[in-house]
Amino acid sequence: MISATRIKQLLSSNTDEHATHFVFITTAGTILGHDYAASVPAIRKLSAFAGPTWRLHDTALAQTGKLATEPAANTGFFQGKVLKLVIKADEKSLESMFVEQDDFVGVLVYVKERTLIAALKKKRDFAGEPDDLAKMIQRLDLKEGDDTGRTAKEDGNAIDAKGGKEGTTTGETVEKDGGDPGETGSVKSVEPEQMSEAKGKEPAKDDSKGYKPGKMRILELRAEAIAEALAEGELKDFHMPKGFH
């Protein structure tokens, strides 16, 4: 058994300007926990898209070594957009997934037992970010502080890491992860300046040169830190009941 109250307290205590909401879900899209301030309709919609999309691609990688060629949801209420899929070094599973839906951008990472943690941030908070992922966010004018509702132009199917077409969404990128996991520190004390050594794809850089990771990278590191805290804490002895989705 897991304590929904303790999980909600953990997620709520770690929201800040870098990650405004956290959602704990299954790969079927079932919500198991979220921070106190999260909008239930918004996270329910995102979870219903993101969970099955993760499962679709993760299953395809395990079975074929390639990403899925059909989207989990390409029309209707639960449609979302995948911005980037990061594949683990063994090429058999996902490391992380960046998605957007309505007003939010989310980064999902695996926890354990078919569960995922998503760190969320409002789209408008990425205005002015120079990285390519931010440029893929729909309806975001990248002029600093100006979210005008402009719709970004989409450019057809992306190409997956194996060279095949990835059909889940347009504009999606795929990345392979060859980095070794590092120390993320205490969930409550992980700060942007400390996170370049956390699990992920970027090496540490010299702080004396004023380096700070971008907002997308910070959001990913926040998700990784919470996932590690859950896996080693509240979910240490947790096993998903058979048949539960």
Stockholm file with secondary structure:
# STOCKHOLM 1.0

chainA/1-245         MISATRIKQLLSSNTDEHATHFVFITTAGTILGHDYAASVPAIRKLSAFAGPTWRLHDTALAQTGKLATEPAANTGFFQGKVLKLVIKADEKSLESMFVEQDDFVGVLVYVKERTLIAALKKKRDFAGEPDDLAKMIQRLDLKEGDDTGRTAKEDGNAIDAKGGKEGTTTGETVEKDGGDPGETGSVKSVEPEQMSEAKGKEPAKDDSKGYKPGKMRILELRAEAIAEALAEGELKDFHMPKGFH
#=GR chainA/1-245 SS CCCHHHHHHHHHHTCSSSCSEEEEEETTSCEEEECTTCCHHHHHHHHHHHHHHHHHHHHHHHHHSSCCSSCSCCSSTTCCEEEEEEECTTSSSEEEEEEEETTEEEEEEECSTTEEEEEEEEGGGGTTCCSHHHHTSTTCCCSTTCCCCCCCCCCSEEECTTSSEEEEEETCEEEECCCCCCCCCCGGGCCGGGGGGSSSSCCCCCGGGTCCCCHHHHHHHHHHHHHHHHHHTTTTTCCCCTTCC
#=GC SS_cons         CCCHHHHHHHHHHTCSSSCSEEEEEETTSCEEEECTTCCHHHHHHHHHHHHHHHHHHHHHHHHHSSCCSSCSCCSSTTCCEEEEEEECTTSSSEEEEEEEETTEEEEEEECSTTEEEEEEEEGGGGTTCCSHHHHTSTTCCCSTTCCCCCCCCCCSEEECTTSSEEEEEETCEEEECCCCCCCCCCGGGCCGGGGGGSSSSCCCCCGGGTCCCCHHHHHHHHHHHHHHHHHHTTTTTCCCCTTCC
//
